[in-house]
């Protein structure tokens, strides 16, 4: 499963990513620091966290 985590606060981003890894060990997590960065990504995701 592919996850995107979009947040400009590093601590919150890390916390969400850690929880995803805990509950879905095989997950692929891609981080973004802005919505614009996420929207221009060529990748597709199953779940997107926008904080």
Order of alpha helices (4+ residues) and beta strands (2+ residues): beta-alpha-beta-alpha-beta
